[in-house]
Amino acid sequence: MPYQVVVGLEVHVELKTKTKLFCQCANAFGSEPNTHTCPVCLAMPGALPVLNQAAVELAVKAGIALQCTIHCHSKFDRKQYFYPDLPKAYQISQYDLPFAEWGHVNIVADGQRKQVRIRRIHMEEDAGKLNHLGQSLEQSEGSLVDLNRAGVPLIEIVSEPDMTSADEARRYLTELRAVLSYLDVSDLRMEEGSMRCDANVSLKPEDYTGSLEDLPRVEVKNVNSIRNVGRAIEYEIERQSERLAQGQRIIKETRGFDDARGRTYSQRSKEEANDYRYFPEPDLPPLVLDSSWLARLQAALPMLPDAWRERLESLGLSANEIEVLVQDPSQIQFLQEAMEMTTEVRALTRWMLADMLRLLNERGLSFAQSPVRPAQLVELLNFIADGRISGRMAKEILENMFVSGESAGQLVDRLGMAQISDDAVLRGQVAEVIAEHGKVVDDYHSGKERALGFLVGQVMKRTRGQASPEVVNRLLKEALGSSVS
């Protein structure tokens, strides 16, 4: 029986605040274990939570940018479960009254634009972390508990099960990450756990008419990269398909993903909402948001990826160029600053995505960290447009700019790299090359057009690459006359 893939994603995003969600402990990654703790995040008797306003602001900005309905009245709840890294034996989260619902993310899959709906976004505190004493959980002799992360502010973004392939899931995560990066609400480093994904995967028979919620669903927990989310989904599709083909049923369970082996493994049976025994958090009042405050947040949002796509398309950029640019807000910021100084946007984009990006990647830098700033790149491109230097010379100058920090003008003067465009100067070089390469000249006259390229190269060699290729081409054609076929 044919099946349709059904995928929904739950994405946990750590918010970029200075302190934790309910206490003043530092929200910092990589510190010595258990050095950022206090009676509140250690769940000492009598310690009371106090909500972090900065976390609320970042969370609401994300909800607005993802086109959600923001509720001015929401509340916190206790989600109760027992695990070694959860010191209170419950997590403060939001259940039936989250702060944001019914948003969406636009993706393009198989050449078609598709909307993936967001069911809800809620705030919650993170749990701690278990450091296993071995290469993997199965091989560990024990685990140590680090509670530095306990209480760090999170938003959980829950999609509808609108995705039908691993590719759509990857595209959704990529676009979601891009939107959040423009807002600067999180550092989004999946390798450090500041963005984590749970993938819910089901196979639906073609003749199924029931609710998707009733399908046997497998949840793959805490996958640490967009690539691995795709791999985990692909493995689950294959595993579930094989079980169904053999007449076996799919067990509703939680599984982990082993990225070394590229496969999922069973962890425990899947919990339902009633297993968590939610009830309103008695130590926190309801969260009430002021409508005028919401309006100010919305007005202050930056231009987001979809809006940038429309603008860049109107400027004549290709779809591939646009997609590379919009995924990184530091590239967009660089481009925006440069566009204020030049109208040659297509040339600017080509240099950014080729030579600039190559030089930055070699050094492990982003555009925000680039030693060559927008004004310096624009100056270099203006030199090309004015005929002062050639494109080949510009590449060499750009590499020197990364090393020395000098401007294009300073390097052109210091290295003596000004382009030679004077007809009178170049005619002599052209005449000498023609005299030295009589056979090539005969080839050109016999119709071998490529012979002209050789002669141009010889003039360029004699002038150490400083001759204008356009001028050399013109002067050679004038001196040689038309080729004879």
C-alpha positions, -999 to +999 in steps of 0.1 A: +000+000+000+015+034-009+022+059+019+026+096+021+053+111+043+041+134+071+066+155+090+062+181+117+091+198+135+096+212+170+125+236+171+140+248+204+158+281+202+179+295+231+174+332+234+204+356+234+199+371+269+226+380+294+208+361+322+185+331+325+148+331+322+139+333+359+171+343+378+202+364+374+226+336+366+247+342+334+234+327+302+268+317+288+280+287+269+313+268+275+319+277+312+331+252+338+303+229+348+279+242+375+295+276+378+263+295+366+238+283+392+219+298+421+191+287+445+164+294+418+179+273+390+190+246+415+154+245+428+163+252+464+133+253+488+117+288+490+135+302+459+110+320+436+113+327+398+112+362+384+105+365+347+132+380+325+117+409+304+145+408+278+136+372+271+100+381+266+109+408+241+131+385+220+105+358+221+077+382+210+099+396+182+103+361+168+066+355+170+058+387+151+084+380+124+070+345+119+035+360+112+020+347+144-010+360+163+005+374+195-018+370+226-017+398+250-026+374+278-008+341+283+004+321+313+032+297+324+026+261+334+045+233+352+054+204+328+063+176+351+087+148+343+116+131+361+151+133+346+186+137+362+192+171+346+159+186+356+165+198+392+129+208+401+114+176+385+093+199+365+099+225+337+083+259+337+068+261+302+035+272+285+008+248+277-028+258+268-022+296+266+010+302+247+020+337+238+020+331+200+000+309+176-008+304+139+022+317+120+039+304+090+072+300+071+074+302+033+096+277+015+103+267-021+102+230-027+104+213-062+102+247-077+069+255-060+062+280-032+048+263-001+036+276+032+045+256+063+022+266+091+033+272+127+009+259+153+024+277+183+054+293+199+058+292+236+085+302+261+101+278+285+132+272+305+159+248+294+170+217+313+206+210+323+229+187+304+242+152+310+279+147+302+283+110+294+316+093+305+322+075+272+321+078+235+283+073+234+255+068+258+256+031+253+293+029+260+293+052+291+301+040+326+281+069+340+270+105+334+277+138+352+251+165+355+259+201+345+232+226+355+247+257+338+221+254+311+192+248+335+169+279+333+183+293+301+154+309+281+140+290+252+112+294+226+098+262+212+084+267+176+060+239+168+050+235+131+020+218+117+027+184+100+028+202+066+061+188+053+061+157+031+099+150+027+133+154+043+141+181+017+111+202+028+121+199+064+156+210+056+143+240+036+119+249+065+147+248+090+170+268+067+144+296+062+134+296+099+170+300+109+175+328+084+145+347+098+157+343+134+192+354+125+179+387+110+162+394+144+194+385+164+174+367+190+197+338+193+232+328+181+216+297+165+247+275+169+232+240+165+266+225+173+264+242+208+228+233+213+214+268+210+191+256+182+178+220+185+152+201+165+128+173+172+114+157+141+080+139+141+077+114+113+047+094+102+037+075+071+000+080+061-018+054+039-032+070+008-068+059+018-064+072+054-092+096+063-086+101+100-068+128+119-030+131+114-027+133+152-039+097+154-012+083+131+015+063+149+042+090+152+079+086+159+097+116+174+135+119+168+148+141+196+175+168+197+191+165+163+220+189+162+223+201+125+200+208+096+218+181+076+213+156+103+176+164+106+173+155+069+193+123+074+172+113+104+139+118+085+152+098+055+163+069+078+129+069+096+110+069+062+130+039+051+127+021+085+090+026+088+084+017+052+102-016+057+083-024+089+050-017+072+059-038+041+067-067+065+032-064+081+046-049+114+031-019+131+048+014+139+053+019+176+047+054+189+080+062+205+109+087+210+141+079+192+176+094+191+198+099+161+233+084+158+250+107+133+281+085+130+260+056+118+233+076+102+204+058+120+179+064+147+176+042+179+148+037+204+149+057+236+115+054+253+078+052+246+062+085+234+047+107+261+013+124+257+003+158+271-015+142+300+016+123+310+032+156+320+003+166+343+004+203+334-010+228+358-006+266+360+026+278+376+016+291+410+047+312+415+043+334+384+015+358+375-001+357+340+020+373+312+002+404+301+016+423+270+007+459+263-006+465+228+013+497+223+045+479+233+037+452+207+032+479+180+066+494+188+083+460+186+067+454+152+077+488+138+113+482+148+116+448+130+143+447+104+136+439+067+133+401+066+144+375+040+112+375+019+112+413+016+149+412+006+141+386-020+116+409-037+140+438-036+169+419-050+148+403-077+138+438-088+175+447-091+181+419-116+199+394-094+195+357-102+175+333-079+207+315-069+225+347-060+195+359-040+192+327-020+229+327-011+227+364+000+195+362+021+206+333+042+232+354+060+222+388+075+258+399+076+260+396+038+228+416+034+241+443+057+274+445+037+254+446+005+230+473+018+259+496+029+276+491-005+244+498-025+243+533-009+276+540-028+270+524-062+243+515-086+263+485-101+245+460-079+251+430-102+288+435-103+289+441-066+270+409-059+293+389-082+324+401-064+308+395-030+298+359-037+329+349-056+362+365-045+351+381-012+333+350+000+363+328-010+388+350+009+365+352+040+360+314+040+397+308+039+401+329+070+370+316+088+354+351+088+319+364+081+311+396+062+306+413+095+342+406+103+356+413+069+388+435+069+376+449+036+346+471+042+318+480+017+333+514+008+367+498+000+351+472-023+331+498-041+363+519-047+379+488-062+349+482-085+349+518-095+386+515-106+376+486-129+346+505-143+369+536-150+394+514-168+421+522-142+427+485-135+416+453-151+394+426-135+425+403-132+445+430-115+415+438-092+416+402-079+452+405-070+446+439-053+417+425-033+438+397-019+464+423-009+437+444+007+428+415+030+464+411+041+477+447+043+445+466+052+453+492+025+428+507+002+426+499-035+440+533-044+470+529-020+478+495-035+475+506-071+500+534-064+524+513-043+524+483-066+524+503-098+494+484-111+476+511-130+461+497-162+476+509-195+449+522-219+469+547-240+468+537-277+501+553-284+519+533-257+503+500-267+507+503-305+544+497-302+538+465-281+512+453-306+535+458-335+564+439-318+541+409-310+529+408-346+564+409-359+576+381-336+547+357-343+543+356-381+528+320-381+501+329-356+493+360-377+489+337-408+466+314-387+445+344-379+443+354-415+433+319-425+402+321-402+415+308-369+400+333-345+416+317-315+449+330-328+439+365-318+436+353-281+472+341-282+484+375-295+464+393-269+480+371-243+515+380-256+508+417-253+495+412-218+526+393-209+549+420-222+530+446-202+529+424-170+491+423-172+487+460-171+475+465-206+437+470-211+425+438-228+398+457-246+423+482-261+447+455-270+420+436-288+410+466-308+445+476-317+454+441-329+423+439-351+431+472-366+467+462-373+458+427-387+428+437-406+399+412-412+407+375-410+405+356-443+384+324-443 
